[in-house]
Amino acid sequence: MKKLYISADIEGVCGIADWKETELADAQGAYFRAQMTREVQAACSAAVEAGVEELLVKDAHDSGRNLDPAALPDSARLMRAWTRDPWSMMAGIDASFGGAMMIGYHSGAGSDGNPLAHTMNTNNVRVLVNGQEASEFLINTYSAAYVGVPVILLAGDHQLCERAKAIDPRIATIPVSEGIGNASVSINPRVAVARIHDEAARAIRVADGSRPIALPPSFDIAIEFRQHAMAYRGSFYPGARKLSPLAVGFSCRTWLEALTFLFWVL
């Protein structure tokens, strides 16, 4: 593999349990940004050791300005902040990449695998794609598949890792925490970093010839919001329909159409 794409979030890094710990200005947030960096750096180091020549890392949490650029390998490019296009957490990915990894990912809205479970933002209570609860992992895996790139590794909470295996049994997963109510039980952060390094190395070794998951032939999207005004607003998107006072739906043939709807309405 010559090129590898990495998308990094924070709500699924080892030990995190509170929204304050995700914030750029919070004192505790500094520790978890450092842990996010360590986990990404572990995947990057494994890739360099495996002979990957180019790395693109997308800082995909909140401001997009969480990772320490100086901690990444010389061959890694880091995308900070946001392009403001529908690719969002997968901005910059294209068919030239041999694989993608997701680090620090978390369970989606409507699930209980992480005290910080959500999908893209906290304005919704769940997002459905063809009737399936959609996490950011599912959305971004579909985005990678749309351009022909397989997702070969996921690090995050236990429930998300289990659900990812159901979507693609071939994916390497590193569960670093498990949500219980509003709490999180985590492995040692040093162990998490070591496992990410080792699993990333293995995933790259076996990735040659890997294919992305098969996309469904069409997409039915439903978003259930916390506030009815958000559903009313979303119903004005061309082709959208109001499903209930709190929900809006959209049907389309291609994932890019679905992704664009999610970008503007979600």
FENUR-V53320 format. One record per residue. N is the residue number from 0. RES is the residue in three letters. PSI is psi in degrees with one decimal (999 if undefined). D_LAST is the distance of its C-alpha to the last C-alpha in whole Angstrom. Layout:
BEGIN
n:N res:RES psi:PSI d_last:D_LAST
n:N res:RES psi:PSI d_last:D_LAST
END
This chain:
BEGIN
n:0 res:MET psi:128.2 d_last:34
n:1 res:LYS psi:-34.6 d_last:34
n:2 res:LYS psi:137.8 d_last:31
n:3 res:LEU psi:137.9 d_last:28
n:4 res:TYR psi:135.3 d_last:24
n:5 res:ILE psi:126.1 d_last:23
n:6 res:SER psi:127.2 d_last:20
n:7 res:ALA psi:130.1 d_last:20
n:8 res:ASP psi:-179.2 d_last:18
n:9 res:ILE psi:-25.7 d_last:20
n:10 res:GLU psi:-5.2 d_last:19
n:11 res:GLY psi:11.9 d_last:21
n:12 res:VAL psi:163.3 d_last:24
n:13 res:CYS psi:124.7 d_last:27
n:14 res:GLY psi:-14.9 d_last:28
n:15 res:ILE psi:143.8 d_last:25
n:16 res:ALA psi:-6.1 d_last:24
n:17 res:ASP psi:146.3 d_last:23
n:18 res:TRP psi:-34.0 d_last:20
n:19 res:LYS psi:-33.8 d_last:23
n:20 res:GLU psi:-7.4 d_last:24
n:21 res:THR psi:-5.2 d_last:20
n:22 res:GLU psi:141.3 d_last:21
n:23 res:LEU psi:-36.6 d_last:23
n:24 res:ALA psi:-4.8 d_last:25
n:25 res:ASP psi:142.5 d_last:26
n:26 res:ALA psi:-42.4 d_last:30
n:27 res:GLN psi:-29.7 d_last:29
n:28 res:GLY psi:-29.8 d_last:26
n:29 res:ALA psi:-40.1 d_last:28
n:30 res:TYR psi:-45.2 d_last:30
n:31 res:PHE psi:-26.2 d_last:26
n:32 res:ARG psi:-36.9 d_last:26
n:33 res:ALA psi:-39.3 d_last:29
n:34 res:GLN psi:-39.9 d_last:28
n:35 res:MET psi:-44.6 d_last:25
n:36 res:THR psi:-42.9 d_last:28
n:37 res:ARG psi:-40.2 d_last:30
n:38 res:GLU psi:-41.1 d_last:28
n:39 res:VAL psi:-42.5 d_last:27
n:40 res:GLN psi:-36.3 d_last:31
n:41 res:ALA psi:-43.1 d_last:32
n:42 res:ALA psi:-40.9 d_last:30
n:43 res:CYS psi:-44.8 d_last:31
n:44 res:SER psi:-42.3 d_last:35
n:45 res:ALA psi:-39.1 d_last:35
n:46 res:ALA psi:-44.4 d_last:34
n:47 res:VAL psi:-43.8 d_last:36
n:48 res:GLU psi:-29.3 d_last:39
n:49 res:ALA psi:-1.5 d_last:38
n:50 res:GLY psi:7.2 d_last:39
n:51 res:VAL psi:130.1 d_last:35
n:52 res:GLU psi:-31.3 d_last:36
n:53 res:GLU psi:134.4 d_last:32
n:54 res:LEU psi:132.9 d_last:29
n:55 res:LEU psi:120.3 d_last:26
n:56 res:VAL psi:125.4 d_last:24
n:57 res:LYS psi:114.2 d_last:20
n:58 res:ASP psi:107.1 d_last:20
n:59 res:ALA psi:26.9 d_last:16
n:60 res:HIS psi:128.5 d_last:16
n:61 res:ASP psi:-106.3 d_last:15
n:62 res:SER psi:-17.9 d_last:17
n:63 res:GLY psi:21.9 d_last:18
n:64 res:ARG psi:54.0 d_last:22
n:65 res:ASN psi:-35.3 d_last:23
n:66 res:LEU psi:148.0 d_last:25
n:67 res:ASP psi:107.7 d_last:29
n:68 res:PRO psi:-33.5 d_last:30
n:69 res:ALA psi:-16.3 d_last:33
n:70 res:ALA psi:-9.3 d_last:33
n:71 res:LEU psi:156.8 d_last:32
n:72 res:PRO psi:158.7 d_last:34
n:73 res:ASP psi:-31.6 d_last:36
n:74 res:SER psi:-3.1 d_last:34
n:75 res:ALA psi:132.8 d_last:31
n:76 res:ARG psi:142.1 d_last:29
n:77 res:LEU psi:122.7 d_last:26
n:78 res:MET psi:114.4 d_last:23
n:79 res:ARG psi:155.7 d_last:22
n:80 res:ALA psi:-158.5 d_last:19
n:81 res:TRP psi:139.0 d_last:16
n:82 res:THR psi:-19.7 d_last:17
n:83 res:ARG psi:36.7 d_last:13
n:84 res:ASP psi:169.9 d_last:13
n:85 res:PRO psi:-17.0 d_last:11
n:86 res:TRP psi:-24.8 d_last:13
n:87 res:SER psi:-110.4 d_last:12
n:88 res:MET psi:-9.6 d_last:14
n:89 res:MET psi:22.5 d_last:16
n:90 res:ALA psi:135.0 d_last:17
n:91 res:GLY psi:-10.1 d_last:21
n:92 res:ILE psi:143.7 d_last:21
n:93 res:ASP psi:-178.0 d_last:23
n:94 res:ALA psi:-10.0 d_last:26
n:95 res:SER psi:-13.1 d_last:29
n:96 res:PHE psi:137.9 d_last:28
n:97 res:GLY psi:-18.2 d_last:29
n:98 res:GLY psi:166.4 d_last:27
n:99 res:ALA psi:149.4 d_last:24
n:100 res:MET psi:150.8 d_last:24
n:101 res:MET psi:122.7 d_last:21
n:102 res:ILE psi:138.1 d_last:22
n:103 res:GLY psi:24.9 d_last:21
n:104 res:TYR psi:161.2 d_last:19
n:105 res:HIS psi:162.4 d_last:18
n:106 res:SER psi:154.6 d_last:17
n:107 res:GLY psi:173.6 d_last:14
n:108 res:ALA psi:140.3 d_last:12
n:109 res:GLY psi:-3.8 d_last:15
n:110 res:SER psi:171.7 d_last:18
n:111 res:ASP psi:26.0 d_last:20
n:112 res:GLY psi:-3.5 d_last:21
n:113 res:ASN psi:134.3 d_last:21
n:114 res:PRO psi:-14.7 d_last:21
n:115 res:LEU psi:22.3 d_last:18
n:116 res:ALA psi:131.6 d_last:16
n:117 res:HIS psi:169.5 d_last:12
n:118 res:THR psi:104.9 d_last:9
n:119 res:MET psi:-42.5 d_last:8
n:120 res:ASN psi:-179.0 d_last:8
n:121 res:THR psi:17.0 d_last:10
n:122 res:ASN psi:-14.5 d_last:8
n:123 res:ASN psi:158.1 d_last:8
n:124 res:VAL psi:-19.8 d_last:11
n:125 res:ARG psi:153.9 d_last:10
n:126 res:VAL psi:130.9 d_last:9
n:127 res:LEU psi:135.1 d_last:12
n:128 res:VAL psi:112.3 d_last:13
n:129 res:ASN psi:41.0 d_last:16
n:130 res:GLY psi:-5.0 d_last:17
n:131 res:GLN psi:132.4 d_last:16
n:132 res:GLU psi:127.2 d_last:14
n:133 res:ALA psi:121.8 d_last:12
n:134 res:SER psi:171.1 d_last:13
n:135 res:GLU psi:-31.6 d_last:12
n:136 res:PHE psi:-48.3 d_last:16
n:137 res:LEU psi:-47.6 d_last:15
n:138 res:ILE psi:-46.6 d_last:12
n:139 res:ASN psi:-27.3 d_last:14
n:140 res:THR psi:-40.0 d_last:18
n:141 res:TYR psi:-38.1 d_last:17
n:142 res:SER psi:-43.2 d_last:16
n:143 res:ALA psi:-43.4 d_last:19
n:144 res:ALA psi:-33.8 d_last:21
n:145 res:TYR psi:-33.2 d_last:20
n:146 res:VAL psi:8.8 d_last:22
n:147 res:GLY psi:22.2 d_last:25
n:148 res:VAL psi:126.6 d_last:24
n:149 res:PRO psi:142.2 d_last:25
n:150 res:VAL psi:118.5 d_last:23
n:151 res:ILE psi:-10.7 d_last:27
n:152 res:LEU psi:143.1 d_last:26
n:153 res:LEU psi:131.0 d_last:24
n:154 res:ALA psi:130.4 d_last:24
n:155 res:GLY psi:-153.2 d_last:23
n:156 res:ASP psi:160.9 d_last:23
n:157 res:HIS psi:-46.0 d_last:25
n:158 res:GLN psi:-42.9 d_last:23
n:159 res:LEU psi:-41.7 d_last:21
n:160 res:CYS psi:-40.6 d_last:24
n:161 res:GLU psi:-42.0 d_last:25
n:162 res:ARG psi:-33.1 d_last:22
n:163 res:ALA psi:-38.5 d_last:22
n:164 res:LYS psi:-32.8 d_last:26
n:165 res:ALA psi:-30.7 d_last:25
n:166 res:ILE psi:-42.1 d_last:23
n:167 res:ASP psi:97.9 d_last:25
n:168 res:PRO psi:-16.1 d_last:29
n:169 res:ARG psi:-16.4 d_last:30
n:170 res:ILE psi:140.4 d_last:27
n:171 res:ALA psi:132.4 d_last:29
n:172 res:THR psi:144.7 d_last:27
n:173 res:ILE psi:95.3 d_last:28
n:174 res:PRO psi:120.4 d_last:27
n:175 res:VAL psi:-10.5 d_last:28
n:176 res:SER psi:166.4 d_last:27
n:177 res:GLU psi:125.3 d_last:27
n:178 res:GLY psi:137.0 d_last:25
n:179 res:ILE psi:104.9 d_last:27
n:180 res:GLY psi:-127.0 d_last:26
n:181 res:ASN psi:14.7 d_last:25
n:182 res:ALA psi:166.7 d_last:27
n:183 res:SER psi:129.7 d_last:27
n:184 res:VAL psi:121.2 d_last:30
n:185 res:SER psi:156.6 d_last:30
n:186 res:ILE psi:171.2 d_last:33
n:187 res:ASN psi:133.8 d_last:35
n:188 res:PRO psi:-31.0 d_last:33
n:189 res:ARG psi:-36.9 d_last:35
n:190 res:VAL psi:-40.5 d_last:36
n:191 res:ALA psi:-46.0 d_last:32
n:192 res:VAL psi:-43.7 d_last:32
n:193 res:ALA psi:-41.7 d_last:35
n:194 res:ARG psi:-39.5 d_last:34
n:195 res:ILE psi:-44.2 d_last:31
n:196 res:HIS psi:-49.9 d_last:34
n:197 res:ASP psi:-42.2 d_last:36
n:198 res:GLU psi:-35.1 d_last:33
n:199 res:ALA psi:-42.5 d_last:32
n:200 res:ALA psi:-44.8 d_last:35
n:201 res:ARG psi:-42.3 d_last:36
n:202 res:ALA psi:-38.6 d_last:32
n:203 res:ILE psi:-38.2 d_last:33
n:204 res:ARG psi:-36.8 d_last:37
n:205 res:VAL psi:7.6 d_last:36
n:206 res:ALA psi:-19.8 d_last:33
n:207 res:ASP psi:126.8 d_last:35
n:208 res:GLY psi:-1.2 d_last:35
n:209 res:SER psi:146.3 d_last:31
n:210 res:ARG psi:149.1 d_last:29
n:211 res:PRO psi:164.7 d_last:25
n:212 res:ILE psi:155.9 d_last:24
n:213 res:ALA psi:128.9 d_last:24
n:214 res:LEU psi:146.9 d_last:21
n:215 res:PRO psi:156.3 d_last:21
n:216 res:PRO psi:-19.6 d_last:22
n:217 res:SER psi:170.0 d_last:19
n:218 res:PHE psi:130.0 d_last:16
n:219 res:ASP psi:114.4 d_last:14
n:220 res:ILE psi:137.7 d_last:11
n:221 res:ALA psi:134.5 d_last:10
n:222 res:ILE psi:124.9 d_last:7
n:223 res:GLU psi:116.4 d_last:9
n:224 res:PHE psi:163.5 d_last:9
n:225 res:ARG psi:-31.9 d_last:12
n:226 res:GLN psi:136.2 d_last:12
n:227 res:HIS psi:-28.8 d_last:13
n:228 res:ALA psi:-30.1 d_last:13
n:229 res:MET psi:-38.2 d_last:9
n:230 res:ALA psi:-40.0 d_last:9
n:231 res:TYR psi:-46.9 d_last:12
n:232 res:ARG psi:-47.5 d_last:10
n:233 res:GLY psi:-25.3 d_last:8
n:234 res:SER psi:-13.6 d_last:11
n:235 res:PHE psi:-5.6 d_last:13
n:236 res:TYR psi:135.4 d_last:11
n:237 res:PRO psi:121.6 d_last:14
n:238 res:GLY psi:-9.6 d_last:15
n:239 res:ALA psi:157.8 d_last:12
n:240 res:ARG psi:144.1 d_last:14
n:241 res:LYS psi:123.0 d_last:14
n:242 res:LEU psi:-29.2 d_last:15
n:243 res:SER psi:176.6 d_last:16
n:244 res:PRO psi:-24.5 d_last:15
n:245 res:LEU psi:-2.8 d_last:13
n:246 res:ALA psi:146.8 d_last:11
n:247 res:VAL psi:145.8 d_last:10
n:248 res:GLY psi:165.0 d_last:11
n:249 res:PHE psi:138.0 d_last:12
n:250 res:SER psi:143.3 d_last:15
n:251 res:CYS psi:172.4 d_last:16
n:252 res:ARG psi:-28.6 d_last:19
n:253 res:THR psi:154.0 d_last:18
n:254 res:TRP psi:-33.1 d_last:15
n:255 res:LEU psi:-36.9 d_last:15
n:256 res:GLU psi:-43.5 d_last:14
n:257 res:ALA psi:-43.2 d_last:11
n:258 res:LEU psi:-38.6 d_last:10
n:259 res:THR psi:-40.4 d_last:10
n:260 res:PHE psi:-47.4 d_last:8
n:261 res:LEU psi:-39.6 d_last:5
n:262 res:PHE psi:-43.8 d_last:6
n:263 res:TRP psi:-30.4 d_last:6
n:264 res:VAL psi:-35.9 d_last:4
n:265 res:LEU psi:999 d_last:0
END
